[in-house]
Amino acid sequence: MSSSFQAPKGVSEYVPPRADLLQAVRQRFAEQARLAGYGYLELAVFEDTNLFRRGVGESTDVVSKEMYTFTDRGGRSLTLRPEFTAGVLRAVLEHGLHKRGGLPVKVWTTGPAFRAERPQQGRYRQFYQLDLEAIGSEDPQVDAETIAIAWNWYRSLGLTRVRLLLNSLGCRECRPAYRARLQEFLRGLDLDEATRTRVEINPLRVLDDKRPEVRALLAEAPLVADHLCAACKTHHDRVRGLLSDLGIPWEDTPTLVRGLDYYTRTTYEFDHPLLGAQSGIGGGGRYDGLSEDIGGPPLPGIGFGLGLDRTLLALEAEQEEGEGAAFTAPPRCQVFGVALGEEAERRLFGLVAELRAAGVAADMAYGGKKLKGAMKDADRSGARYAVILGERDIAAGSVQLKDLAGGDQTAVPLTEIVTTLRERLAR
């Protein structure tokens, strides 16, 4: 009988074995970030609501429609984080990481984020992200580095269908002229009232509208790429050249704007065609004015958020199509112990601990099960080998080692069993 309680609607929740895959994917990213010199940051799950209003932007759907905001006992307005970048930058400034020298500050973090959206496959109210930020440098090499970390992570998982969509949104010097030109164009279209209001507040957000009827009207919209200043064009060309040097394919996508107000210059998205409407599995860009927006000093930055939920869906979709190399989680159990009798159980408990200390994933049957029941547990565990210990084995100073796939069984001296298993598992 199950509990009468259920997780709230729209929560992405994981249980073994799928949760093991989620953790393995996360750990693979941690290694990519470490190799590039990024330190781990454990971030607050909720923040002052004004951090997101000022940092993410009042006109965004995230702030205007999707935030989980509440008032605490002290009367303060707090919000569960809908994204990571604003909170990461707040933490960098609060703890003075930018004052320690050696810019850029390079950090990454992971965990849940929260948005009050309409739940569907790949779009959840509680979802999981990997976030990486490089703060304090305008160098286009840093832009290319962040993209390369994400790209290499996707490739390390065996994903083969990921596409990198790339654009530049210009800077605070050249974007006002483009903004005015775009507004002039949009005011001449037959748009609904809500979209016309958005035209006046943040016209670039209209370019992010996914409705087919609106996208048809935007076919002749002016492009930001045609209005970049010389410095932004040079920066963008440099990023594209660096990516080409690294062998990372990119697609110019002049209508790509992303969904948050703080983006400037380099903007990118990772797309996976097998996921349908929710094909964006990650993305990011530069946010050179965000520090000033939240009350900090001028401090350029760039980073990304990668969706763990959608990355798992992409892995599963490719495997169903027979594409790419299957990425799997490390086995939770490699060796399963079966004891016959109290003394054997005591000895085997110590042996299992010894195997774990030697780096072997080991488990055993509990509750004094008989041989038949214990071997069923061994089969269900997914282990490659079972070690069976009874009174006769103890007297002989040995243990029975059984290959659970092939069925072969041999006696191995107790003093040699750990070494023997490590050698066999390494093959």
Sequence and secondary structure as in RCSB ss.txt:
>XXXX:A:sequence
MSSSFQAPKGVSEYVPPRADLLQAVRQRFAEQARLAGYGYLELAVFEDTNLFRRGVGESTDVVSKEMYTFTDRGG
RSLTLRPEFTAGVLRAVLEHGLHKRGGLPVKVWTTGPAFRAERPQQGRYRQFYQLDLEAIGSEDPQVDAETIAIA
WNWYRSLGLTRVRLLLNSLGCRECRPAYRARLQEFLRGLDLDEATRTRVEINPLRVLDDKRPEVRALLAEAPLVA
DHLCAACKTHHDRVRGLLSDLGIPWEDTPTLVRGLDYYTRTTYEFDHPLLGAQSGIGGGGRYDGLSEDIGGPPLP
GIGFGLGLDRTLLALEAEQEEGEGAAFTAPPRCQVFGVALGEEAERRLFGLVAELRAAGVAADMAYGGKKLKGAM
KDADRSGARYAVILGERDIAAGSVQLKDLAGGDQTAVPLTEIVTTLRERLAR
>XXXX:A:secstr
   S    TTB    TTHHHHHHHHHHHHHHHHHHTT EE    SEEEHHHHHHHT TTSHIIIII  EEE TTS
 EEEE S SHHHHHHHHHHTTGGGSSSSSEEEEEEEEEE     BTTB SEEEEEEEEEES   HHHHHHHHHHH
HHHHHHTT    EEEEEE   TTTHHHHHHHHHHHHTTS   HHHHHHHHH GGGGGG   HHHHHHGGG   GG
GG  HHHHHHHHHHHHHHHHTT   EE TT   S TT EEEEEEEE GGGGGG EEEEEEE TTHHHHTT     
EEEEEEEHHHHHHHHHHHHHHT S       S SEEEEE SHHHHHHHHHHHHHHHHTT  EEE  SS  HHHHH
HHHHHHT SEEEEE HHHHHHTEEEEEETTT  EEEEEGGGHHHHHHHHHT 
